[in-house]
């Protein structure tokens, strides 16, 4: 998020530079048209020319990809600096893409298999050698994952960039596995190990450290529902704590009362702890005496109607009143926490969602943009990205910056001269790829046939590209309080303006 924020401010500061470069490009193109060798130079694709005169500068000519783009795309000066084209390639290496996909699917499967292997090691696998070999295999797999992530992200990207908490947790679990592997190797080789590695309790703790790795599956997308349930329980821990305090107070009061009333005649109430535990069993599990007889019936036969009335009132207060109230407050807290977490996630993913929508619109209007982005052409995005990337930035950050600048530039080139009518927009909504992007941005597309009318606020029949992007971003997530307040303020402003116009007549 920090890099994207910095890029946004950098893009705003470079808009003036880009405008001046566009004007300079127009002047250079006019000069080229007036020269005698214009036709020969314009026929060369993706090459630059050098004039024989020392006063003539090099210019890189960008061919237009298709006829529609030729009519609407503004020429841009791409030769910003004197740099070689191969150094400015922004194409993502294929092996990095495959590695990223593997890290989304491979680690969860390995973690689950490791948890199953630990369970089998406790009861089924009796051969110690087989158990040690299995543990060594999983340790090597975790080590391979660590090295692969380190290659992709670098030291800084792994330990200090996004998801650094999970990465540190993985690293600590890996250390436990490596310590266990070292102890096993020392035992096999017959060398003298450190005293703490020879302790059985320490080895069991190290084994349990590997089992804790199963918590890491919560961060993967395929376990999103499980993560929501877990986060709901964690957010409700405070409510559960105060529920326990309330229930303890009620049981303590009635426990002291029953100890003083019937403690001398029944062993279940002969002291405060026994009395409180007996009441807890009556409220939750089963109200029975030590010999298995129904305790409530035994007390009713001794104390009659007063006990029956008190027992019914206390049972209704605790079982129906307190328990149901605790459940209601817990559900309310879990629901509110889920909504706040959802809004926070939408806020954190706002820049990425907007970028994805812009990219999808550019690809729908200009399919050749994908080819220009993949072949690593000398584009305006690759040149401008050289202004903002540093030597200490990780590869992923560099690629994200370059990708964002490229697609933002392509969108700006189309925005000034392109609009979308109802027919075109409805055709977009029939494409599974576009619908998948909207769903990933949490835009409700269940009633997609009314979506154009919702976005067409001025009822002009066509949508500017800015209207599409802004409108879709406003439709993300559930309706919030800010949306209702904004609507109310706009209606109030409109009412005030209409009132002023009527009074002025």
N, C-alpha and C positions, 0 to 999 in steps of 0.2 A: 504494500500500500504506500509506503514512503517513496519508493521509486516512481510509482505511478503519479503521485502527487507532485513530485519534482518534475516529472515529464510534462504534466499539465501546465505548470507555471512556465516551464521552458518553451512549450509550444506557443503559449500566449505572447511571450516576449519575442518569438521568432516570426510572428505573423507579418510584422512590418518588413522583415528581411525577405520573406517569401514573396511579398507583393512587389518589392523592388526588383527581385530576381526575375519575376515574371515579366515586368516591363523591360528589363535588360534583355531577356530572351526574345521578346518581340522585336526589339531594335536589332539584335544580332541576326534574326531570321530575315528582316528586311534588307540588311546589308548583304546577306548571302544571296538573296534573290537578285540583287543588283550586280553581283559579281559575275564574271564570265564563266566560271566553273561551277555554278550552283547546281546544275542538273546532274553533273557527275558526282558531286559530293552528296547530294540528297538521295541518290540511288543506293548508297552503301548503308547497310543495316548494321547497327551496333558497332560502328567503327568511327574513329575520329580522323580528322585530316590535319595535315601540317602544311601550311602555305610556304612557298619558297621565299616570300618576303619576310624579313625579321619583324615587321610591325604587325603581322597578322597573327591572331590568337587561335588556339585549338577550340573546336566546338564539337560536342557529342550530339548527334542527331538521333532523336527518338522516334521510331516509326509508330504510326497509329495502328492499333491492333485490329479494328474493324470499322466499317463505314459509319455506323451510328456514333461511335466514340469520336470520329473525326469531326463531326458537326458540333459536338457539345463539349469536348474536352479542351481545356485551356492549355496552351503550351507552357512548359515549365523549364527553367534552366537547371539542368542536372549536373552540369560541369562546375561544381562549387569550388572544388579544390583540385590540385594537380596530384591525383593519387591513382594508383593502378586499380583496375577493375577487379582483379582477383582478390585483392585485399579487402574489398568492400562487400564480398559475398555474404548474404544474410541467410542463405538457405540452411535449414536445420539438418544436421547429419542424420542419416537414416538410422544408424545404430543408436543414437540418443533417443529417437522416437520409440524404437522397439524396446529399449531399456526402460523408458518411462511407462510404457504399457505393461511390461513385465512386473514392475514395482507396484502396480495397482492390483495385480491378480496373484502373483507368486507368493509374496509374504503372508497373506491371510491363510492360504492353503498350508504353508509350512508351519505356521503357528498352531493351527488346529491339529495337524498331524502330530506335532510335538506334544501338545496337551494330551492327545490320545495315547501316545507312546509312554508318557510319564505315568498315566493311569495303569496301562498294561504292565509297566515295569514294577508297579507296587504289588500286583496280584497274580499276573499271568506269567511274565518272563522270569524264570528262575535261574537262568544261566547268566552269571555276572559278566562274562565276556561279551555276550550278545547285547546286553544292556549298555555296556561301555561303548561298543561300536556304534549303536544307534545314537547315543548321546553325542559321540564325536561327529557323526554325519550331520546332525542338526546344528552343531556348533559351527562346522565349516560352512553350512548354508547361511547361517546368520552372519558369519564373517564375510562371505561373498556379497551379501546384501549391503553390508556396511561399506565395503570397498567400492561397490558400484555406485552407491549414493555419494560417496566421497569424490568419485571421479566426475559425477554429474554436477554436484553442487559446490565442491571445494570445501576446505576447512571452515571458512567463514560462513558459507551458505548452509553447511550442515549444522553447525553448532550455534549460529547467532541469527540466521534469517528466519523466515516464517516456518512454523512447526518446529521451532527449536526445542520446545518442551518435550514433544514426542521423540525427537532425535536424541536428546539427552537420556530419556528413559530407555530407549533402545540401546544406547551405548552402555549404560549401567548393567542392563540385562546381559549384554554381550560380554562384559567383564566377568560377570558371575559364571557364564558358560565357559569362558576361556580359563578361569581359575580351576574349574572342575576338570577341564581337559588336561591342564598342566598337572594336576594331582594324579590323574589316571596315567598319564605318560610316565611320571616319576615312579609310580607304583609298578608299571609294567617293566620299566628299565631297571628297577631294583636300586635306584639311587636314594639318597637321603633327602627327604622332603622337609619343608618348614614345619614346625610343630602344629601351626594352626591348620595346615592342609591334612594332617593326619587325624584330626578330630572328626568323629562321625557326625556330630551335631553341626559342625561347620559345613560339611559336605551336603547334609540335608537342607541347610539354609540356602546353599548355592543352587541346589536342585529346585527348591521352591522359588528362587529368583527367576529361573527359566519359566516356571509356571505362571508367574505374574505377567509374563509377556503376552498372555492371552488378552489382557486388557487392551492391548494395542489394536486389536481388530476393530475397536470402536471408531477409529479414525478413517476407515476405508468406506467408500461410498456404498458398497453392497450391504453394509451393516448400519445404514442410516437410521432405520426404524429402531434397532436395538440401542443405538446411541441416544435417540430421543427418549426412550424409556429410562435408560440409565440416568440421563441428565435430569429427567423429571423426578426420579427418586432422590437424587442428590440435592436438588433444589428444595425438596420437601422434608429434608432431614431436620431443619429448624422447627417446622410444624410438628413433626413426630416427637422431637425432644420435649416441647411444651405440652404435647398431648400426654406423654409419659409422666411429666410432672403433675399435671392435673389429675390423672388417674391414680397416681401414687397418693396424692393428698386425699382424694375421696376414700380410697381403700384404707388409708391410715386412720381417718376419722371414724369410719364404721368398724375398723378392726379394734380400736381402743374401746368403742362402745360394746362390741360383742365380748371382748375380754372381760369387761366389768360385769356384764349381764349373765353370761353362761359359761365363763371360763372355769368356774369351780366344778361344773358337772360334766363337761365334755372336753376330751383331750384335744380336739381340733382347735379349741380356743383357750388353751391353758396358758399361753403367753402371746405377746404382741406379734412376733414373727409368724407363729403358727396361725394366729387369727387372721392376719393380713393375707397370707398365702391361701388359706381356706376361702376367704372372700373372693380372691382373684380367680380361684378355680370355679367358684359358683357363678361369677360373672362371665367367664370365657369358656371353660371346658365342660365340666360336669360337677354338680354340687352333690358330692357323696362323702360319707364318713370313711374312716380308715378301714372299717370292716366291709365296705362296699354298699352299705345301706344308704338310701336317699336321705341326705342330711336335712333338707328342707322339710320332708315329711316327718322326720323324727322330732324336729324342733316344733312343728305345728301341733303334734300330739302332746307335747309337754306344755307349751305356752299358749296354745289356742289361737283365737281370732286376732289378738293384738299382734302376734308375730306374723300371721298371714297378711294382715294389712301392711305392716312395715316391710315385709319381704317383697310384696308386689310393687310398692312405691319405690323402693330402692332399686329393684331390678329394672323398672321402667326408666328411672332416672339415669342409670348407668348404661344399660344395654341399648335403650332406644334413644335417649337424649344425648349423653356424652359421646358414645361411640359413633352415632350418626353425625353429630356435629364435627367430630374429629375427621371423619371421612369427607364431609362436605368441604371443610376448610382445606384439607389436603388436596382434594381435586381442584378447588379454586386456585390454590397456590401453584399447583402443577400446570394448570391451564394458563395462568397469567405468566408464569416463567417461560412456558413454551412460546407464547406470543412475543414476549420481550426478546427471547433468543432468536425467534424468526425475524423480527424487525432488525435486530443487530446483524444477523447474517445477510439480510437484504442490503443493509447499509454497507457492509464490508464488501459485498459482491457487486455493488452498483457500477463501479468503473469497469469491471470485467464484463458484466452483462451489457452495458452500453457499447463496449468495444465489440462484443460478439454480434449485437444487432447491426451496428454499422458495417461490420465485415460481411454479414449476410446480405445486406442491402446492396453493397458494392458488387458482390458476386452475382446477385440476381440481375443487376443492370449491366454489368460488364464481366462476363465469365472469364475473359482473358486475364483479369487481374490476378487470378490464382497462379497462372503460369508465370507471370512477371515476378510474383513474390517467391516462387519456388526455385527459379533458375538463378536467383542472385544477381539480377541486373544492376547496373549502376543507377539506382533509383534515388529519388529525393529523400526517401526514408533512411536509406543506408548512409547517406551523406550527413543528414542532420543528426542521426544517432551518434556519429562520431564526435559531436559537440558535447554530448551529455554523458557518455559512458566513461568510466574511469578504469584505471589499471587494476584496482582492487575489486571491481564488480565481478560477480560470478557469471558463468556462461548463461544460466537461465535468465538472469536479470538483463543481460545484454540482448539476448534474443527477444525477450518480452518488450523491451524498449524499442528495438528496431521494428518488430512486428506492429506495435501500436502506432508508431509514427508512419509506417508505410500505409496502413489501412486508413488512418485518419486523413492522410494526404489525398488518397484516392477518393475518400468520401467528400472532402472539401472540393475536389475538382468536379464532382458530379452534382453537388448540392446547388450550385448557382444556376444551373440550366436544366435541371431535371425535376419533374413532378410525377406523381403516381395517381392514376385515375382509379375508379372503383373496379373496373374489369381486371386491371393489372394486379391490384391488391388482392382481389379474390382468387386470382390464379396463384399468387404467392401462398395464400392460406391453404391451398390444396397440396403444397409440397411438403412431404414428411420432414425434410431437413429443416425448413423454416419453422415448422410447428415444433420440432424438437428444441430449437434454439429458444423459442418463446416459452416453452414449458420449463426449460432449464433456468430461464430468467424469472420463473414463477408468475408468468402472465396467463391468466385464465382464458383459454381458447375454446371452452365448451360451447359458447355462443358466438362463434367466429363470424357469422353472417351479419351481426350487428356491430362488428368491431370497426369497420370503416366509418360508420356514422358516428361512433364514439370519438374517433380520432379527428374527424372533420368538424372541428369546433366552429369554424366560420361558415359552414354549409356551402362551400364553394364548389363542391363536386370533385375536387382534386386535392391531393395531399403533397405538400412540400416534404422533402426528406427530413428536414428538421422537425416537422410536425409528426412524422412517423416515429422517429426516435424518441422525441420528448413524450409523446402520447403513450407509447409502449412502456417507457420507464415509469410513467405515472400509474400504469395498470399493474405494476408488480406488487404481489403480496395482497394480504387482506386489507380491508378498509380500516384506516387508523383514525385516531382522534384528530390528528392534524388535517386530514382530508375533510372531515366534517366541519372543523372550525374554518378552514380556508373557504369552503363553499358558503358558509354562513356569512363570512366577511365580504365575499364577493357579491352575494345577494343584497347585503345591507348597503354596499357602495352603489350598486345599480339602483336600488330604491331611492337613495339620497339624490342621485343624479336625475332620476325621473321626476322626483319631487321638485327639485330646483328648476328644471325646465318647465314644469307646469306652473310654478309660481311666477316665473319670469314672463309668461304670456299675458 
